[in-house]
Amino acid sequence: MNISRILAVLLTGTLIGPACFAQPPASSPATGTTTPAPSPSGPSTSSAPSAGQMDPNEMMKQMMELAKLNENHKLLADLAGTWTYTIKMWMNPDPNAKPEESKGTSVTKSMMEGRFFVTDVTGKMEMPGPDGKKKETTFKGMGTDGYDNVKKKFVGSWVDNMGTGIMMSEGTYDPATKTFTYTAEYEAIPGMKTKIREVLKMTDKDHHLFEWYEDRGGKEAKTMEIAYTRAKK
């Protein structure tokens, strides 16, 4: 949903040695409930029928019902617009070290009548060059977010110019705290998969805060934070 996979790439050189990224089985997203989407019509059964067993007209009816927008899509619509952001990244193994900071711009637009939202991110950050010295680098990323009425979960994808993979995520929304919680997994290095947790807190209509958590040797830690402010017109 946000600038996410970049952290896995940046942390590889500094944290992969002292920590093995594998989220413990007991770790789970923040407790919350997803606002339910309309249930497809028809009797409830313990096992879903295959496409060949369903009446074609009934199948089409359910597909059309599941294609409708609901309150969950409206929640995502609140993220549409142009935002400026400040990102903090904790890349130093020393817990007392100050985070590295950078800034950028994020633009989120609705597509397909509000079923999905596409976000384009551009920013500047310090990255080590071939000689090991840091230099300013342009960061570009793109995310797609939606609510899947079949899975009854929020879903997202993320790509950026720091890698060639596509990170997929699934999440829930807690209306009591106005918080989205996503889980995902990314493989920055062959054979070394990182399970992560993303938390997006809707402060108000013009501000939201994104937090990225991952496991460091069996203990979850926040390694990135992004504060978003809606750009003034």
C-alpha positions in Angstrom: 0.0 0.0 0.0 3.0 2.2 0.4 6.7 2.4 0.2 7.4 -1.1 1.4 9.6 -3.5 -0.4 12.4 -0.9 -0.6 13.1 -1.5 3.1 13.9 -5.2 2.5 16.4 -4.2 -0.1 18.0 -1.5 2.0 18.2 -3.6 5.1 19.8 -6.6 3.4 23.4 -5.3 3.7 23.1 -4.1 7.3 20.7 -6.5 9.0 20.9 -9.8 7.2 23.9 -10.9 9.1 22.7 -10.3 12.7 19.1 -11.2 12.0 17.2 -13.9 10.2 14.0 -12.4 8.8 11.2 -14.9 9.6 8.0 -13.8 11.4 7.2 -16.2 14.3 4.1 -18.3 13.9 2.5 -16.5 16.9 2.8 -13.1 15.3 -0.4 -11.8 13.7 -2.0 -8.6 12.4 -3.5 -6.2 14.9 -6.8 -7.3 16.1 -9.6 -5.8 14.0 -12.6 -6.7 11.9 -13.2 -6.1 8.3 -16.4 -4.4 7.4 -18.3 -7.2 5.7 -19.1 -7.1 2.0 -22.5 -8.1 0.6 -22.8 -11.8 0.7 -23.6 -13.5 -2.6 -27.2 -14.7 -2.9 -28.1 -18.4 -2.8 -28.0 -21.1 -0.1 -24.9 -21.5 2.1 -23.0 -24.8 1.7 -20.1 -26.3 3.5 -18.1 -26.6 0.3 -18.2 -24.3 -2.7 -19.4 -25.9 -5.9 -17.2 -26.0 -8.9 -17.9 -23.9 -11.9 -19.1 -27.0 -13.8 -21.7 -27.8 -11.1 -23.2 -24.3 -10.9 -26.1 -23.1 -13.1 -24.5 -20.5 -15.5 -27.2 -18.0 -14.8 -26.7 -18.3 -11.0 -23.0 -18.1 -11.4 -23.3 -14.9 -13.4 -25.7 -13.5 -10.8 -23.2 -14.1 -8.1 -20.4 -12.6 -10.1 -22.4 -9.4 -10.8 -23.2 -9.2 -7.1 -19.6 -9.6 -6.1 -18.5 -6.9 -8.5 -20.5 -4.2 -6.7 -18.8 -1.6 -4.6 -19.4 -1.3 -0.9 -18.3 0.5 2.2 -14.8 -1.0 2.1 -14.1 0.6 -1.2 -15.2 3.9 0.2 -12.6 3.6 2.9 -9.9 3.3 0.3 -11.3 6.4 -1.5 -10.2 8.5 1.5 -6.6 7.9 0.4 -7.1 9.4 -3.0 -5.2 12.7 -3.7 -1.7 14.1 -3.7 0.3 13.7 -0.5 3.8 14.8 0.7 5.6 12.4 3.0 8.5 12.1 5.4 10.0 8.6 5.8 12.1 7.3 8.6 14.1 4.1 8.3 15.9 2.3 11.0 18.7 0.6 9.1 21.3 0.5 11.8 21.4 -2.6 14.1 22.0 -0.3 17.0 18.5 0.3 18.5 19.7 3.7 19.8 20.8 4.9 16.4 18.8 7.7 14.8 16.7 6.8 11.7 17.6 8.0 8.3 15.0 10.4 6.8 13.9 11.5 3.4 10.9 13.1 1.7 8.8 12.6 -1.4 5.4 12.8 -3.1 2.6 10.2 -3.4 -0.3 10.5 -5.8 -3.3 8.1 -5.4 -6.0 7.9 -8.1 -9.2 5.9 -8.4 -9.7 3.5 -11.3 -12.4 1.2 -12.6 -15.2 3.2 -10.9 -13.5 3.1 -7.5 -12.8 -0.6 -7.4 -9.1 -0.1 -7.2 -6.7 2.7 -6.3 -3.3 3.2 -7.9 -0.5 5.1 -6.1 2.6 6.6 -7.8 5.4 7.5 -5.4 8.5 9.6 -6.2 11.2 10.6 -3.8 14.9 11.1 -3.1 17.1 9.1 -0.8 20.7 8.3 0.0 21.9 5.0 -1.4 25.4 3.4 -1.4 27.1 3.6 -4.8 29.6 1.1 -6.3 32.4 2.7 -4.2 30.4 2.3 -1.0 29.8 6.0 -0.6 26.3 7.3 -0.3 24.7 9.4 -3.0 21.3 10.8 -3.7 19.1 8.4 -5.7 15.6 8.9 -7.2 13.1 6.4 -5.8 10.0 5.4 -7.8 7.3 3.0 -6.7 3.7 2.0 -7.6 1.0 0.4 -5.5 -2.5 -1.0 -6.3 -5.1 -1.4 -3.6 -8.6 -2.7 -3.5 -11.1 -4.7 -1.5 -11.7 -8.3 -2.7 -15.4 -9.2 -2.1 -14.6 -12.9 -2.6 -11.8 -13.1 -0.1 -13.5 -10.4 2.1 -10.1 -8.8 2.6 -8.2 -5.7 1.5 -5.6 -6.6 -1.1 -2.6 -4.8 -2.5 0.4 -5.0 -4.7 3.7 -3.1 -4.8 6.5 -2.6 -7.3 9.5 -0.2 -7.4 12.8 0.6 -9.1 14.7 -1.1 -6.3 13.8 -4.7 -7.4 12.1 -6.8 -10.0 9.5 -8.7 -7.8 5.9 -7.9 -7.0 4.9 -7.9 -3.4 1.3 -8.9 -2.6 -0.5 -8.2 0.6 -3.8 -8.8 2.3 -5.4 -6.9 5.2 -8.2 -5.9 7.4 -9.7 -2.7 8.8 -10.5 -1.8 12.4 -13.2 0.9 12.4 -12.7 1.5 16.2 -9.1 2.7 15.6 -9.4 3.6 11.9 -6.5 1.4 11.1 -5.7 -0.9 8.2 -3.4 -3.9 9.0 -1.8 -5.8 6.1 0.5 -8.9 6.1 2.9 -9.8 3.3 6.0 -11.7 2.5 9.0 -10.5 0.4 12.1 -12.4 -0.8 14.8 -9.8 -1.2 17.5 -12.5 -1.3 17.0 -16.0 -2.8 15.8 -18.3 -0.1 15.5 -15.6 2.6 11.8 -14.7 2.9 10.7 -11.8 5.1 7.2 -11.9 6.6 6.1 -8.3 7.4 3.2 -6.5 8.9 2.0 -3.1 7.7 -0.1 -0.7 9.7 -1.9 2.3 8.2 -3.5 4.7 10.8 -6.0 7.2 9.4 -5.3 10.2 11.7 -7.8 12.5 9.9 -8.8 13.3 6.3 -5.5 15.1 5.7 -3.0 12.9 7.6 -2.2 9.2 7.9 0.7 7.3 9.3 2.2 4.1 7.8 4.3 1.7 9.9 6.3 -1.3 8.7 7.2 -4.2 11.1 9.4 -7.2 10.5 11.0 -10.0 12.4 14.6 -9.7 13.6 15.6 -13.1 14.9 12.3 -13.9 16.4 11.3 -10.5 17.7 9.1 -8.1 15.7 10.5 -4.6 15.3 9.4 -1.4 13.5 11.9 -0.6 10.9 10.1 2.1 8.8 7.6 4.9 9.4 6.0 7.2 6.8 4.0 10.3 7.8 1.7 11.6 5.0 0.1 15.0 4.7 -2.4 16.0 2.0 -0.9 18.5 -0.3 -2.5 21.9 -0.3 -4.3 22.9 -3.5 
